[in-house]
Amino acid sequence: MQNSPTPSLTPSSLNAMARDLLEGAFPLVWVEGELSGVSRPASGHVYFTLKDARAQVRCALFRQRSLRLPFVPADGQQVRVRGRLSLYEPRGDYQLIADHMEPAGEGALRRAFEELRARLEAEGLFAAEAKRAVPSPPRRLGLVTSPSGAAVRDVLSVLSRRFPLVEVEILPVLVQGREAPAQMRAMLERADASGRYDALLLTRGGGSLEDLFAFNDEALARCIARLRTPLVSAVGHEIDFSISDFVADLRAPTPSAAAELLVPDRADLGSQLRRLRQRLQLHQAQLERRLGQRLDQLELRLRAQAPALRLQRVRTRLQQAAARLMQSQRRSEAERRRSLQQLRLRLQRATPAQRLRREREQGAELLRRLRGGVSQNLQRQRLRSGLLARTLSAVSPLATLGRGYAILLDADSGSVVARASEARQGQALRARLVDGELKLRCE
């Protein structure tokens, strides 16, 4: 009996099975190696070989993925490629279908950057509540950067154009290389300890990730977090981010943008000052109008009260009382004189010596009583006059001054200042006392 022949595969079915095995066993891998045979035909796909010292593998990066590359691949470059293994069935070629490619060194730096960022963020170094308020504008700005770079020229140009009043001190440091982080830390610590600056600006121009990596130093980040002086970080271009940007109190996309954030535009300040001046003038006019109305009201009240007229009335009453007192005294003296005259006539008519003696004694007694009566009457009249004088004095404004009070007058107009709200700062005043006047100035 003859055995049936073993089923055979076609090349296309064999390659399809191999492709399925490869794609299922290796869903996604990272491969690092040197670029060789890089080509980019009209389709826009990128074909290349990735090799090391002992082997190589064909690779393909299709058009949609290749458009996202941040660099132009070229032979001899060391790169890291992420993709999936596959097989090109028409030729049976084993290949790597890439979906991402990056320079090998930059990839390591990027991983280190992301790891440090995640760790510091977990520690709270990027928290919003830890940020210090950056004064705008600062009176004195410490510019921590390379003195020969383009960033320092951009910052100084913007500051001089927008707000030339800010005082800028350039604090020179390296901004690239191994020694740069230590120099920047030392300079920031010295500037912060000096207390000279209202704000610090740490900045440099654009560059590759490797060029900017000095600003991703962990020790530098912790130094920035310890500063008491507010710090603005402006490293690279708008798309660049560094660890110093995240830990700083304020991040600016570019050095020029940092200068614009730190100081206002003098044109805007001029407009604001003009608006404030107009508001001040309007407020001053309104205040003068209110004060004038208040002064008119006080003047009307003063005229209505008429203290001079009231004083004149009291003086008239006193004069009338004094006149009545003198008139009463004259009538009393006239009556006493008439009584004495009558007694003298009666004495003359009495001839006996005894009667004459008694009459003389009676006359003497009457004279004594008359004098006593006159004296008492005069005393009563004086007491009454004194009482009236004290009454007059009690209602007199001068008596109020005698008790320690004072009348406060405006030194220029002479009007009475009756309330504290009527006085203004710096106003010249006169205080009228019982024995003179004092010159005062309101504080």
TORDREN-583728 format. One record per atom (N, C-alpha, C): x, y, z. Coordinates in steps of 0.02 Angstrom, whole numbers, padded with zeros to 5 digits, always signed. Each point is the difference from the previous one (the first is absolute). Example, Ala and Ser with C-alpha at 12.3 -4.5 7.8 and 13.67 -1.06 7.14 Angstrom:
BEGIN
+00660-00284+00390-00045+00059+00000+00045+00060+00000-00018+00053-00036+00042+00059+00003-00039+00055+00037
This chain:
BEGIN
+00043-00060+00000-00043+00060+00000+00044+00062+00000-00014+00044-00043+00044+00060-00007-00025+00056+00046+00047+00029+00040-00017+00055+00045-00020+00062-00039-00052+00038+00029-00020+00062-00032+00053+00053+00008+00009+00043-00048+00054+00051+00005-00014+00051+00057+00053+00023+00032-00006+00051+00054-00022+00066-00030-00051+00033+00031-00023+00065-00027+00056+00051+00000+00006+00038-00051+00052+00052-00005-00030+00070+00005+00042+00049+00018-00020+00070+00006+00026+00040-00059-00036+00050-00017+00025+00046-00050+00044+00052+00035+00045+00032-00037+00041+00053+00031-00043+00055+00033-00055+00018-00032-00041+00054+00028-00033-00021+00065-00024-00065+00003-00031-00022+00063+00052-00008+00055+00060-00024-00020+00053-00005+00050+00018+00068+00028+00008+00048-00043+00017+00068+00023-00056+00029+00043-00063-00013-00017-00056+00025+00040+00000-00030+00070+00016-00067+00004+00003-00032+00066+00058+00029+00040+00057+00010-00032+00057+00029+00035-00015+00071+00025-00036+00037-00042-00019+00069+00021-00046-00002+00061-00048-00044-00001-00046-00004+00058+00038-00019+00063+00048-00047-00006+00039-00020+00059+00041+00058+00026+00033+00035-00045+00043+00057+00022-00042+00054+00034-00054+00018-00031-00040+00055+00027-00034-00020+00065-00017-00062+00009-00030-00022+00062+00050-00007+00056+00062-00020-00015+00050-00011+00053+00034+00065+00022+00003+00049-00045+00034+00063+00015-00048+00058-00015-00047+00015+00046-00048+00054-00015+00031+00069-00005+00050+00015+00043+00031+00067+00000+00068-00005+00033+00052+00027-00033+00069-00005+00026+00035+00066-00011+00051+00013+00040+00047+00056-00010+00066-00029-00023+00028+00028-00053+00064-00023-00027+00045+00061-00009+00062-00006+00023+00048+00055-00007+00056-00023-00045+00019+00044-00047+00054-00018-00046+00017+00058-00045+00044-00014-00050+00025+00051-00046-00041-00002-00065-00018+00060-00025-00037+00004-00063+00046-00014-00058-00028-00038-00050+00039-00015-00061-00050-00007-00057+00019+00023-00059-00042-00007-00059-00066+00037+00005+00001+00059+00030-00062+00039+00008-00023+00025-00068-00064-00013-00015-00029+00024-00063-00071+00024+00013-00020+00049-00041-00067+00028+00008-00028+00012-00071-00033-00048-00028-00027+00007-00068-00058+00049-00002-00029+00008-00059-00055+00048-00010-00061-00016+00042-00008-00061+00021-00058-00019+00042+00002+00034+00068+00059+00021+00023+00006+00032+00065+00019-00049+00055+00000-00067-00016+00022-00048+00050+00076+00005+00008+00025-00021+00058+00072+00000+00013+00021-00073+00008+00048-00021-00041+00027-00068+00004+00074+00005+00021+00019-00044+00046+00069+00003+00025+00017-00067+00032+00065-00007+00013+00026-00060+00034+00027+00023+00068-00016-00038+00051+00024+00013+00068+00051-00054+00016+00063+00020+00015+00052-00049+00009+00043+00015+00060+00035-00053+00022+00053+00008+00050+00061-00036-00028+00047-00019+00042+00063-00028-00024-00009-00071-00028-00055-00036+00019-00005-00071-00019-00062-00016-00042-00048+00046-00003-00062-00017-00037-00034+00063-00023-00051-00013-00042-00041+00056-00024-00071-00024-00011-00047+00049+00000-00070-00016-00012-00029+00056-00044-00041-00022-00051-00032+00049-00042-00058+00032+00037-00012+00064-00014-00053+00036+00035-00038+00044-00050-00062+00014+00018-00041+00045-00041-00039+00046+00047-00002+00065-00017-00039+00050+00038-00047+00034-00050-00064-00014+00006-00047+00022-00050-00012+00077+00004-00028+00026-00052-00003+00072-00011-00031+00039+00058-00058-00022+00024-00034+00036+00054+00043+00005+00063+00037-00053+00014+00045+00000+00059+00063+00042-00014+00024-00002-00062+00062+00036-00015-00010+00076+00003-00062+00023-00012-00012+00072+00003+00008+00027+00071-00003-00041+00050+00005+00022+00070+00071-00001+00027+00048-00020-00042+00069-00003+00024+00026+00070+00016+00033+00010+00059+00027+00065+00016+00069+00013-00031+00025-00049-00040+00066+00007-00032-00002-00036-00066+00053+00010-00041+00005-00032-00065+00047-00060+00007-00024-00061-00008+00044-00059+00006+00054+00000-00054+00060-00021+00019+00056-00004-00047+00045-00058+00019+00036-00025-00050+00045-00057+00013+00051+00018+00053+00014-00048+00044+00050+00009+00052-00029+00025+00066-00062+00022+00001-00030+00023+00063-00017-00059+00044+00011+00009+00065-00020-00050+00050-00070+00018+00023-00047-00047-00008-00070+00015+00015-00031-00056+00041-00058+00017+00031-00043-00050+00033-00065-00002-00039-00021-00061-00018-00059-00009-00042-00049-00044+00038-00063+00022+00001-00053-00040+00029-00045-00025-00056-00017-00066+00001-00042-00028-00052-00018-00072+00014-00029-00030-00052-00020-00070+00005+00033-00039-00057+00015-00064+00016+00032-00043-00050-00052-00024-00050+00021-00004-00063-00044-00024-00052+00042-00031-00055-00033-00022-00052+00035-00030-00057-00032+00026-00064+00042+00021-00046-00024+00024-00065-00009-00061-00045-00061-00019-00010-00016-00064-00031+00024-00007-00072-00006+00054-00041+00022-00010-00070+00073-00023-00006+00044+00024+00045+00071-00019-00006+00022-00046+00057-00044-00008+00049+00018-00042+00056+00051+00033+00046+00001+00067-00001+00049+00037+00040-00028+00012+00070+00040-00018+00050-00015+00014+00069+00015+00074+00013-00045+00038+00033+00011+00072+00009-00035+00024+00064+00019+00061+00019-00030+00034+00058-00041+00059-00025-00066-00002+00013-00044+00055-00019+00000+00051+00057+00033+00057-00011+00011+00050+00054-00060+00048+00004-00015+00020+00061-00050+00053+00009+00029+00061+00037+00064-00006+00022+00032+00057+00034+00075-00009-00005+00036+00057-00010+00073-00002-00002+00027+00063+00031+00053-00007+00040+00031+00057+00034+00074-00011+00005+00040+00055+00003+00072-00010+00011+00012-00038+00064+00048-00044-00001+00010-00045+00057+00020+00040+00063+00046+00048-00008+00020+00038+00060-00057+00042+00027-00039+00033-00044-00056+00041+00021-00053-00042+00034-00009-00060-00023-00049-00043+00032+00018-00015+00072+00064-00012+00014+00021-00012+00069-00010+00063+00042+00016+00057-00030-00011+00062+00037-00074+00012+00013-00042-00017-00050-00072+00009+00009-00027-00045+00056+00025-00062+00002-00023-00045+00054+00022+00026+00068+00062+00024+00004+00024+00027+00064-00040+00062+00020-00017+00042-00050-00040+00059+00013-00069-00020+00028-00033-00047-00033-00067-00019+00022+00001-00033+00069+00052-00041+00013+00004-00032+00066+00010+00052+00055+00046+00049-00011+00012+00051+00050-00062+00045+00009-00033+00016-00054-00060+00041+00004-00054-00034+00042-00011-00065-00012-00051-00036+00038+00018-00003+00074+00063-00011+00015+00021-00006+00070-00006+00066+00037+00022+00054-00030-00004+00066+00033-00073+00023+00006-00040-00016-00050-00071+00019+00004-00034-00038+00057+00018-00063+00010-00028-00039+00055+00021+00029+00068+00059+00030+00003+00023+00030+00062-00033+00068+00014-00035+00029-00049-00034+00063+00010+00041+00061-00020+00057-00009-00034+00041+00058-00019-00034+00043-00053-00049-00028-00037-00033+00039-00052-00068+00027+00023-00018-00010+00063-00067+00018+00023-00011+00075-00005-00062+00019-00018-00016+00071-00009+00006+00038+00066-00017-00032+00056+00002+00036+00064+00072+00014+00022+00049-00033-00031+00070+00014+00018+00029+00058-00041-00037+00025-00049+00026+00053-00042-00003+00067+00036+00052+00040-00011+00002+00068+00028-00025+00050-00052-00031+00053+00023-00025+00051-00045+00059+00041-00028+00001+00009-00065+00054+00038-00033-00023+00073-00005+00037+00047+00030-00022+00071-00004+00005+00026-00071-00048+00041-00018+00000+00031-00066-00016+00075+00006+00047+00045-00015+00068-00018-00021+00046-00007+00061+00054-00041-00006+00050-00001+00053+00043+00063-00003+00022+00024+00058+00045+00058+00000+00070-00019-00024+00023-00060+00021+00067-00023-00021-00007-00074-00020+00023-00016-00061-00006-00067-00027+00069-00031-00008+00009-00061+00025+00062-00038-00010-00008-00046-00060+00040+00012-00052-00005-00038-00063+00055-00054+00000-00020-00063+00015+00048-00055+00004+00002-00035-00067+00054+00012-00037+00005-00028-00068+00072+00008-00024+00012-00023-00061+00065+00011-00031+00004+00072-00025+00054+00036+00017+00004+00070-00021+00011+00009-00075+00017-00055-00035+00013+00006-00072-00054-00031-00043-00053-00026+00030-00052-00033-00038-00050+00050-00029-00042-00027-00045-00052+00042-00030-00054+00017+00050-00010-00043+00051-00054+00010+00048+00009+00065+00038+00062+00016+00021+00011+00060+00039-00014+00062-00042+00016-00002-00064-00015+00058-00044-00075+00008-00009-00035-00056-00009-00072+00004-00009-00034+00029+00062+00021-00024+00059-00031+00023+00062+00013+00074+00012+00063+00021-00009+00016+00070+00011-00035+00045-00050-00007-00022-00062-00035+00040-00051-00073+00010+00019-00033-00054+00021-00071+00006+00017-00009+00043+00062+00042-00009+00050-00006+00039+00062+00010+00075-00013+00051+00016-00040+00012+00071-00014-00056+00032-00041-00031-00039-00042-00055+00026-00041-00064+00008+00040-00015-00049+00043-00064+00001+00035+00003+00039+00065+00054-00008+00040+00002+00032+00067+00072+00012+00019+00030+00055-00026+00072+00012+00013+00017+00016+00072-00051+00009+00043+00015+00018+00070+00025-00060+00040-00012-00062-00023+00022-00058+00039+00076-00005-00002+00029-00014+00057+00072-00007+00006+00018-00074-00011+00043-00014-00048+00018-00069-00018+00074-00012+00015+00014-00054+00033+00069-00021+00012+00010-00069-00032+00049-00005-00044+00015-00064-00033+00044-00041+00046-00023-00061+00015+00037-00046+00043+00025-00057-00045+00063+00004-00023+00024-00045-00053+00010-00072+00025-00024-00048-00040+00010-00071+00015+00005-00037-00066+00026-00062+00003-00004-00045-00057-00071-00027-00004-00027-00008-00061-00067-00026-00008+00000-00066-00039+00060-00029-00010+00004-00062-00038+00064-00036+00022-00003-00066+00005+00058-00038+00019-00005-00027+00071+00050-00039+00019-00001-00034+00064+00005+00048+00059+00038+00054-00009+00010+00047+00056-00057+00050+00007-00045+00003-00049-00053+00051+00001-00047-00007+00060-00025-00060+00018-00047-00003+00057+00030+00025+00065+00064-00019+00013+00031+00022+00063+00009+00076+00000+00020+00028-00057+00008+00073-00003-00066+00036+00011-00054-00025-00031-00065+00031+00008-00024-00005+00072+00011-00058+00032-00021-00007+00070+00037+00050+00045+00065+00004-00009+00040+00045+00042-00021+00073-00010-00012+00019-00062-00020+00069-00014-00069+00016+00029-00047-00046-00007-00067+00010+00028+00002+00006+00076+00039-00042+00032+00004+00002+00073+00031+00066+00024+00053+00024-00035+00030+00064+00019-00048+00057-00011-00034+00000-00056-00047+00054-00014-00057+00001+00050-00025-00059+00018-00055-00004+00048+00023+00022+00070+00060-00020+00020+00025+00019+00066+00014+00074+00005+00017+00033-00056+00016+00072+00003-00061+00043+00015-00060-00024-00018-00060+00040+00011-00005+00061-00043+00041+00004-00053+00002+00060-00043-00057+00001-00051-00027-00058-00016-00043-00004-00059-00073-00013+00019-00044+00033-00036-00072-00013+00008-00021-00062-00038+00036-00018-00053-00015-00059-00039+00064-00022-00036+00003-00065-00017+00056-00028-00038-00028-00030-00065+00038+00005-00054-00019-00029-00064+00055-00047-00022-00017-00065-00004+00047-00052-00023-00019-00016-00072+00047+00012-00046-00020-00005-00071+00059-00019-00044-00017-00026-00059+00047-00011-00055-00041-00008-00064+00034+00002-00057-00034-00008-00064-00014-00073-00015-00025-00013-00061-00019-00068-00020+00059-00045-00013-00014-00063-00010+00051-00050-00013-00031-00069+00002+00042-00051-00009-00024-00068+00003-00013-00019+00073-00032-00058+00009-00013-00024+00068+00065-00008+00038+00053-00022-00034+00065-00007+00033+00028+00068+00020-00009+00050-00044+00024+00068+00016-00035+00028+00062-00065-00014+00006-00040+00028+00055+00001-00042+00063+00037-00057-00002-00009-00047+00055+00031+00025+00066+00041+00052-00001+00025+00028+00063-00056+00026+00043-00056+00019-00031-00057+00027+00037-00046-00056+00026+00019-00063-00014-00037-00057+00026+00037-00034+00057+00047+00036+00030+00039-00027+00055-00042-00001+00065+00001-00057+00034-00041-00007+00061+00023+00048+00055+00065+00005+00010+00025+00045+00052-00019+00073-00015+00000+00019-00064-00021+00068-00019-00074+00010+00015-00040-00051-00014-00072+00005+00014-00013+00010+00075+00035-00038+00041-00011+00007+00072+00027+00067+00026+00053+00025-00031+00025+00067+00017-00053+00053-00015-00031-00005-00059-00052+00049-00018-00058-00003+00049-00018-00061+00021-00056-00007+00047+00015+00032+00068+00064+00003+00019+00019+00029+00065+00006+00076-00001+00002+00031-00058+00011+00072-00004-00056+00038+00034+00019+00056+00031-00050+00046+00027-00019+00053-00051+00045+00014-00046-00014+00050-00052-00040-00032-00057-00054+00030-00023-00039-00029-00055+00044-00008-00062-00010-00057-00036+00041-00015-00058-00043-00015-00060+00019+00029-00057-00032-00014-00065+00048-00041-00042-00026-00054-00030+00041-00043-00042-00023+00008-00073+00048+00013-00045-00014+00007-00071+00056-00034-00038-00010-00065-00016+00053-00041-00029-00022-00023-00069+00039+00019-00051-00012-00024-00067-00057+00035-00035-00031-00037-00046-00056+00026-00039-00066-00019+00034-00054+00021-00032-00067-00011+00030-00016-00074+00009+00026-00043-00044-00016-00072+00004+00045-00036+00049+00053+00033+00024+00048-00032+00046-00025+00006+00072+00009-00054+00038-00016+00000+00071+00059-00029+00037+00014+00028+00059+00054-00025+00042-00026-00007+00071+00038-00036+00041-00020-00009+00070-00001+00067+00036+00046+00045-00018+00000+00066+00032-00064+00038-00015-00031-00012-00059-00063+00033-00016-00055-00022+00049-00001-00064+00016-00053-00026+00042+00007+00021+00073+00062+00004+00024+00010+00016+00071+00003+00076+00012+00010+00039-00053+00004+00074+00008-00068+00028+00020+00001+00061+00025-00063+00033+00019-00040+00022-00061+00034+00010-00057-00034+00020-00061+00041-00025-00059-00034-00031-00049+00034-00024-00060-00019+00044-00059+00050+00021-00038-00011+00038-00061+00023-00041-00059-00035+00003-00057+00018-00043-00057+00067+00019-00032+00018+00064+00002+00063+00023-00029+00030+00054+00044+00065+00016-00008+00029+00055+00039-00036+00066-00011-00019+00015-00063-00036+00063-00014-00067+00001+00035-00035-00057-00001-00065-00004+00034+00008+00010+00076+00055-00025+00028+00012+00009+00071+00007+00074+00016+00036+00037-00041+00008+00072+00011-00068+00035-00003-00042-00021-00047-00066+00030-00007-00045-00016+00061+00009-00060+00028-00039-00018+00060+00023+00039+00061+00064+00016+00003+00027+00031+00060-00016+00074+00006-00004+00035-00056-00010+00073+00003-00059+00020-00043-00035+00052+00020-00056+00025-00041+00026+00042-00058-00044+00011-00048+00016+00043-00057-00009+00073+00022+00051+00041-00012-00004+00069+00023-00056+00038-00035-00019-00022-00061-00056+00033-00033-00065-00014+00038-00007-00063+00024-00059-00016+00040+00000+00038+00066+00060+00006+00029+00005+00038+00063-00019+00073-00010+00022+00028-00057-00018+00070-00015-00076+00008-00005-00032-00047-00034-00074+00003-00006-00032-00006+00068+00026-00046+00040-00028-00009+00067+00009+00063+00043+00059+00031-00005+00012+00061+00039-00047+00056-00023-00012+00005-00065-00046+00051-00024-00071-00011+00026-00021-00063+00002-00066-00015+00027-00003+00016+00074+00053-00017+00037+00001+00016+00072+00000+00075+00012+00036+00038-00043+00001+00073+00008-00069+00029-00012-00035-00025-00051-00068+00024-00012-00046-00016+00058+00006-00061+00027-00041-00018+00058+00016+00044+00060+00064+00015+00010+00020+00042+00056-00027+00071-00008+00005+00027-00060-00026+00067-00012-00076+00003+00011-00035-00051-00023-00073-00003+00010-00016-00004+00075+00037-00043+00035-00012-00007+00072+00015+00065+00037+00054+00035-00021+00018+00062+00032-00054+00053-00011-00027+00003-00061-00054+00048-00014-00062-00015+00041-00017-00064+00006-00058-00019+00040+00011+00017+00074+00061-00012+00024+00015+00015+00070-00003+00075+00013+00028+00039-00046-00003+00073+00008-00072+00024+00000-00041-00029-00042-00070+00020-00003-00036-00017+00066+00013-00060+00026-00032-00019+00063+00024+00043+00058+00066+00015+00001+00027+00042+00054-00029+00071-00005-00008+00026-00061-00029+00066-00008-00071+00002+00025-00039-00052-00015-00069-00003+00025-00001-00004+00075+00045-00040+00028+00003-00005+00073+00019+00066+00032+00047+00036-00030+00020+00065+00026-00058+00050-00002-00038-00002-00055-00059+00044-00004-00050-00016+00055-00011-00064+00013-00047-00020+00052+00024+00024+00068+00064-00007+00014+00026+00023+00064-00005+00075+00008+00013+00036-00056-00006+00072+00003-00072+00022+00015-00048-00034-00030-00070+00015+00013-00018-00014+00073+00024-00057+00026-00013-00016+00070+00030+00051+00047+00061+00022-00017+00033+00050+00042-00039+00066+00001-00023+00019-00060-00039+00062-00002-00066-00007+00037-00030-00059-00003-00064-00010+00035+00010+00003+00075+00055-00027+00025+00012+00001+00072+00020+00069+00025+00033+00040-00040+00019+00070+00014+00028+00008+00071+00059-00027+00016+00027+00008+00068+00015+00073+00018+00017+00042-00049+00013+00070+00016-00064+00035+00022-00056-00017-00033-00064+00029+00019-00021-00022+00069+00011-00064+00014-00018-00025+00068+00043+00035+00053+00063+00010-00014+00044+00035+00048-00023+00072+00010-00021+00032-00053-00023+00069+00005-00064+00004+00043-00043-00051-00008-00061+00000+00040+00016-00009+00074+00046-00042+00016+00020-00009+00071+00031+00064+00027+00042+00032-00041+00031+00063+00021-00053+00053+00014-00050+00004-00042-00054+00048+00010-00038-00014+00065-00015-00064+00011-00035-00018+00063+00042+00019+00061+00064-00008-00003+00044+00017+00055+00000+00076+00012+00003+00037-00054-00002+00073+00007-00067+00023+00029-00054-00030-00022-00065+00018+00028-00004-00016+00075+00026-00058+00019+00000-00019+00071+00042+00049+00041+00057+00021-00027+00043+00047+00037-00035+00068+00007-00036+00020-00053-00036+00064+00003-00056-00004+00053-00036-00055+00001-00053-00007+00051+00030-00001+00070+00057-00030+00008+00032-00001+00067+00019+00070+00022+00029+00039-00044+00019+00068+00017-00061+00042+00016-00052-00010-00039-00062+00038+00012-00030-00018+00068+00001-00063+00017-00026-00022+00066+00041+00030+00057+00066+00001-00008+00042+00029+00052-00014+00075+00009-00010+00035-00057-00014+00072+00006-00067+00012+00035-00051-00039-00015-00065+00008+00033+00006-00014+00075+00037-00052+00018+00008-00017+00071+00036+00056+00038+00052+00027-00030+00037+00055+00034-00044+00062+00006-00040+00013-00051-00045+00059+00004-00051-00008+00057-00026-00060+00005-00049-00013+00054+00033+00009+00068+00060-00025+00008+00035+00006+00065+00014+00074+00015+00017+00036-00051+00014+00071+00013-00064+00037+00021-00056-00016-00033-00063+00032+00020-00018-00019+00073+00010-00062+00017-00015-00021+00069+00044+00036+00050+00062+00008-00016+00046+00035+00045-00018+00074+00005-00020+00028-00053-00021+00070+00001-00061+00010+00046-00046-00048-00004-00059+00005+00043+00020-00007+00073+00046-00044+00014+00023-00008+00070+00034+00064+00025+00037+00032-00042+00032+00063+00020-00052+00054+00015-00052+00000-00040-00053+00050+00013-00035-00014+00066-00015-00062+00013-00032-00018+00064+00047+00016+00058+00064-00010-00009+00047+00015+00054+00002+00075+00014-00002+00036-00053+00001+00073+00010-00063+00024+00038-00056-00035-00012-00062+00020+00035-00002-00022+00072+00039-00049+00020+00001-00025+00069+00050+00042+00041-00027+00043+00050+00044+00044+00037+00032-00030+00063-00032-00046+00036+00032-00024+00062+00067-00035-00016+00046+00010+00045+00066-00028-00011-00001-00076+00000-00044-00028+00045-00004-00073+00004-00026-00029-00065-00055+00032-00023-00029-00022-00063+00050+00009-00056+00038+00054+00009+00050+00012-00052+00053-00056+00001+00017-00019+00062+00050-00054+00005-00028-00065-00029-00065-00014+00021-00030-00062-00026-00007+00003-00077-00020+00060-00021-00007+00007-00072+00067-00009-00035+00051+00028+00036+00067-00008-00029+00020-00075-00001-00018-00034+00055+00016-00072+00002-00040-00037-00053-00065+00017-00003-00042-00032-00050+00026+00016-00071+00020+00064-00008+00026+00019-00065+00064-00038-00018+00042-00007+00054+00061-00037-00012-00015-00073-00018-00050-00027+00038-00020-00070-00014-00028-00007-00071-00043+00047-00015-00029-00002-00068+00054+00009-00053+00048+00044+00016+00055+00009-00048+00040-00064-00008+00010-00033+00057+00037-00064-00004-00039-00051-00040-00065-00003+00017-00042-00048-00037-00004+00018-00075-00002+00065-00011-00002+00022-00070+00063-00022-00036+00057+00014+00034+00062-00020-00032+00004-00077-00010-00023-00035+00054+00000-00073-00006-00046-00023-00056-00060+00034-00003-00046-00019-00054+00028+00014-00069+00029+00061-00003+00031+00017-00064+00055-00050-00018+00041-00018+00051+00055-00047-00012-00027-00068-00021-00053-00022+00036-00029-00064-00018-00031+00002-00070-00034+00055-00013-00030+00006-00066+00053+00000-00055+00054+00037+00015+00055+00001-00049+00030-00070-00008+00006-00036+00057+00027-00068-00003-00045-00045-00041-00067+00006+00013-00047-00040-00039+00004+00016-00075+00005+00065-00013+00003+00020-00070+00065-00025-00032+00055+00002+00040+00063-00026-00027-00005-00076-00013-00031-00035+00049-00009-00073-00009-00041-00015-00062-00055+00039-00008-00043-00009-00058+00038+00016-00064+00040+00054+00003+00040+00018-00059+00051-00055-00015+00033-00027+00052+00048-00054-00011-00033-00062-00028-00062-00015+00025-00036-00058-00026-00017+00009-00074-00022+00061-00016-00015+00013-00070+00063-00004-00043+00056+00024+00027+00063-00003-00037+00022-00072-00011-00009-00041+00054+00019-00071-00008-00046-00035-00050-00064+00018+00003-00047-00029-00049+00021+00019-00071+00018+00063-00009+00022+00022-00065+00064-00036-00021+00045-00008+00048+00064-00034-00016-00011-00074-00017-00051-00030+00034-00012-00071-00011-00023-00014-00071-00038+00045-00029-00025-00010-00068+00048+00029-00051+00054+00030+00021+00048+00030-00047+00046-00054-00029+00014-00001-00065+00049-00048-00029+00068+00008+00032+00018+00061+00024+00066+00009+00030+00006-00039+00065-00057-00007+00036+00001-00040+00061+00015-00073-00016-00025-00025-00055+00015-00069-00020+00074-00008-00012+00031+00050-00030+00072-00003-00010+00037-00002+00066-00026+00035+00049+00032+00002+00066-00002-00067+00035-00045-00044-00019-00003-00066+00031+00044-00050-00035+00046+00021-00044+00047-00045-00031-00017-00019-00072-00057+00027-00026-00018-00017-00069+00033+00049-00048-00003-00018-00064+00029+00043-00052-00046+00000-00061+00003+00053-00037-00037+00005-00063+00050-00010-00057-00013-00052-00042+00045-00018-00054-00022+00035-00064+00046+00040-00030-00016+00041-00059+00046-00019-00057-00026+00004-00062+00043-00007-00059+00045+00061-00005+00066-00013-00008+00048+00055+00002-00009+00049-00058-00025-00025-00056-00007+00044-00058-00066+00037+00000-00056-00038+00008-00066+00031-00005-00027+00026+00066+00027-00025+00056-00024+00020+00066-00065-00034+00019-00024-00048-00041-00063-00033+00017+00012-00052+00054-00052-00014+00038+00004-00046+00057+00002-00072-00027+00047-00041+00026+00003-00071-00016-00032-00037+00058-00062-00023-00009-00039-00029+00055+00006-00075+00003+00020-00034-00055+00004-00073+00000+00067-00022-00029+00022-00060+00022+00064-00026-00025-00003-00015-00074-00060-00017-00025-00007-00016-00071+00009+00060-00045-00005+00062+00031+00006+00060-00041+00073+00020-00011+00045-00032+00037+00071+00017-00007+00032-00048-00050+00051+00022-00034+00037-00041-00048+00073+00000+00018+00034-00050-00022+00070-00007+00016+00041+00058-00028+00043+00029+00042+00042+00056-00020-00033+00067+00006-00063+00004+00022-00038+00064+00005+00028+00043+00057+00010+00064-00012+00022+00047+00052-00060+00022+00041+00007-00002+00067-00055+00015+00046+00023+00051+00052-00049+00035+00034+00014+00043+00057-00046-00023+00057+00029-00009+00059-00039-00018+00060-00005+00061+00044-00061+00026+00009-00011+00059+00041-00010-00022+00072+00043+00022+00046-00004-00016+00071-00022+00062+00039-00006-00007+00065-00024+00056+00041+00050+00058+00001+00064-00016-00009+00050+00053+00006+00039+00010-00065-00025-00027-00055+00036+00013-00062-00016-00054-00051+00043-00008-00051-00011-00048-00053+00063-00041-00011-00011-00063-00026+00055-00045-00019-00007-00018-00073+00055-00005-00036+00000-00021-00070+00014-00074-00002-00042-00038-00038+00004-00072-00004+00001-00022-00073+00019-00064-00011-00004-00030-00066-00026-00071+00009-00051-00018-00041-00033-00065+00007+00044-00055-00030+00012-00054+00036+00040-00057-00024-00045-00054-00029
